[in-house]
Amino acid sequence: MKALMKKLMVVALVFAVLPAWAIQVRDDRGVTVTLPSPPQRIVSTLPSLTETVCELGACQRLVGVDRYSNFPASVRSLPQVGGGIDPNVEAIVALKPDLVLMAVSSRGVERLESLGLKVVALEPKSAVDVQRVLGVVGQLLEARDAQRVWRVIDAGVHAAAQSLPPKAKSMRVYFEVNQGPYAAGQSSFIGETLARLGVQNIIAAELGPFPKINPEYVVRANPDLIMIGARNADNLAQRPGWAALQAIRDKRICVFSPEESDVLVRPGPRMADAARIMAHCITKQAR
């Protein structure tokens, strides 16, 4: 009984110390971050997090972003603070943010925390992650419609899947995310969208979400369709063995513009747009 009373007293003391309006979230490191009030000066160093903040109606609270954040257009005029992995710590500090949103893999997390800044590290890689991150950012912003945003995304992906012709269901697809080459695995948000669209991903599930692939792996799998960004699409037929690929022989290659690629590779509010882009590609190549 005494032990129970002691625990209750500790809990009571914690709540007594925290302001009644304090916000407390648990980030992807498993770290609990407490803010005394909703943040009004936010720095985001990951494009998907930038887009999430804006989708939840708080674009005006952003005071700095990473060099790759370019949507919506209003964020392009904000001060840039380096990249997501290698942020400019001094530039971030100079902006005097009351919250910094970063990737777990960022090198700047511990340094910024040591300087007294509040950091929430989030790195969505799957659809479930995107829904959870929407909830966390919504809690930070005190946005009541975070899950409504997720329902709109989910409905949009479903509608894109319903638009595909039956012939598309048998297509075997290779989606290249970046040079390396790095592919979209079945457990990635891109791989999950491909599965919901009903096509087959040639990348084995056990390879992880975004594995680096030996070009020979693609040759052995011999996909019917290749999806790739314009930045990486040069000289595909010159890759070892790729000239014989069914997709290259039949010219079943969707080359996405830089703007489309940005939509496709960001796990955030525009995932339904990404599904529509992929569905259009699949439908066109399934004819």
N, C-alpha and C positions, 0 to 999 in steps of 0.2 A: 504493500500500500504506500509506504514511504517513497519507494522508487518511482511509483506511478505519479505521486504528487510532485516529485522533483522534476520529472519529465514535463508535466503540465506547466510548471512554473517557468521552465526554460522556454517552452513554446510561447507562453504569455509574454515573457521578456522580449523575445524576438519580435513579436507583433507590436510591442510597445515601442521598440526602437525604430521600426519601419514606419514611415508616414502612411496614413490611411490610404493614400492614392498611389503608393509605390507599385511598380510593375516588375514582375519577376518572371524570367523565362529560362529555360534550359536549352543551351545551344548544341550543335552537333559534336562538340568535344565532350559533352556531358557536364559542362560548366554552367552553374547557375549564375545568371547576371541580373542584378537588381538596379533599376533606375528609379529615382525619386519621383519622376513625373514623365509623361510622354515626351520623347525627344523632339526638339524643334530644329536642331542643326545636325543633319545626318550626312556622313560620307559613306558611299558605297563603292567597293572595289571589285564588284562582280556584276557583269551586265544583267544576268538574270535577277539579281537582287535589286538592281536599279529599276528594272522594269516592274518588279513586284511592288516596290514602294510607290511607283507612279500609278500602277493599276489600282492600288488601294487608296488613291486620292491624296497622296502626300508628296507629290513631286516638288511642291514649293518648299518643302523642308530639306531637300537635298542641297548641300553647299559645295560638294565635290564628288567626282566620280573617277573611275579608272579610265585608261586611254581607250578601251574598247566599248564602253557604254555609249551608245549612239541612238537609243530609242527610249522614249519618244524624242522628237526633234529638239524639244526644249532643253534636254540635258547636255546637248552638244556645246552650249555656251558656258557650261560650268567649268571651274578649274579642274584640271586633270592631275591625278596624284599617282601616276605610274600605272603598273600592271597589277593584275590580281595576285600573282605569285610574288612579284617584286615591287610592292608599293613604296612610294617615297614618303617615309615616315615623317620627315621634317615638314613636307608640304601638308600632310594630314594634320599635324599638330598646329600648324599656322592657321588652319581654318577654324580652330576651336570648336570641334564638334562635341555634342553631348552623346553621340552614338556613332560607332564605326561598324558597318556591316562588311564582313570579309569571308573569304573561303577558308575552310579548315587548313588547307594546304599552304596558305599564305605565310611567307617568312616574317611578316611584320606583326603578327598577333601579339606575341609575348612582349616585344619592344614597346608597342603602343600601350599595353596594359601596365608595363613598368613605369610609363610616363603619366599614369593616372587616368587614361582614357577608358571609357566603357566600350568593350568590343564584344559583338555577338558573331560567332563564326558559324556559317551555314553553307552547306555544299550539296545541293540536291543532285542526285544521279538517277533517280527513278521517279515514276509517277507518284508513288506514295510519298517520296521525299518532297516533291513539289507541293502536294496537298499539305503536308506537315509544315513546310517552310512558310506557305501562305498563312497558316494559322499562327505561327510564331511572330512573323512580321506584323500580322494583323493585331496581335496582342500588344506588341510594342507600340504600334500607332494608335491603339484603341479604335481600330476600324471594325465595325460590326458586320461588314459584308464579305469577309475573307472567304468563307466557305461558299458564299454565293458565286464568287469568282471561280472557285474550283468547279462548281456544278456547271457553269457555263463552258469551261474548258472541256469537261468530261462529255457534255452533250455535243459539243462541236466535233470532238474526235469520233464519237459514235455516228454522227451524221456523215462525216467523211467516209467512214467504213461502209455505211449503207449505200453510198453513191457508186461503189465499185462494181464492175460487171462480174458475173460468175467466173469468166475466163481468167480473171486476175488472181483467183485463189490458188492457182497452181504455180505461180511465178516464184522463182528462187532469186533472192535479192542480195546484193552486196552493197552496203552503205559505207563509204569511206568518209571518215570525219575529218582527218587531217593528214598532213605528210608524215611519213614514217615507214609504211602507212599505218594509221590507226583506224580501226573499224568500229562500228557500232555493234556491240554484242547484244545478245538477247535480253540481258538483265538491265541494260541501259534504258533511259526514257525513250530514246529513239527506237531501240529494239522492241520495246513494249508497244510503241505506236505501230510499228510494222506488223506486229502480231495481231493487234486489234484490227488492222486493215485487212488481215487475212492472208498475207503473203508469208513466204518462208525465208527466214534469215539464214544465210549459209554459215554464219559464224557460230560455232558450237557454244552452248551455254556455259560450259566449264571454263571457257577462256576469260570470262569476266565481262564487265560492262564496256570497256574501251581498250581492247587488247591491241598491241602492236603485232601486225601480221606479216609473215613472210609472203612475198608475192606468189611463191609456189603454192601456198595454201589456197589462194583464189583460183589458181590454175586447176588444182585437183577438184575443187568444188564446182567449177565451171558454171557460174550463175547465169540466169536468163536476163537479168537486168542489173545494171550498175548505176548507183546514185552517188554523185560526187560534186563537190563545189568547183567553180571555175578556177579558183586559186590553185587547185591540185590536179586539174584535168589534162594538162599538157602531156602529149606523147604517151598515152596509155598503152597503145599498141607496141611501143618500144620496150615496155617492161618485159622481163624474161618470161617467155611463154604466153604472154597475154594476147598476142595476135591471133591465137587459135581459140580464144574464148568465144563461146556462143553469143554472149552479149555484144562483143565487139564485132564479130562477123555479121550479126543481124542489125547492128547499129542501135541496139537497145541500151542507150546511155542517156541518163538525165543529168545534164550539167546545170547546176544551180548558180544563179547570180550571187555576188557577194551579199546582197540584201536578203535573198532567200536563204542563203547559208546561215546568216545571223539568226534568222527565225528558227531554222531547223536544229541548230546545235545549242540552243539556250533553253534549259529546263525551267520554264517560267510561264507567265500569263499567255504567251502566244503559241502554246502547244497545239491548240486547235487549228491555228493558221498553218502550223507545220504539218499537221495531219492532212489538211486540204492540199497543200503543195505536193506532198507525197502521193496522195490519192490521184491528183491530176496527172502526175508523172506515170503512175502505174496504169491508169486508164488509157493514156495515150500509147503506151508501149504494149499493152495487152491486145491491141487491135490486130 
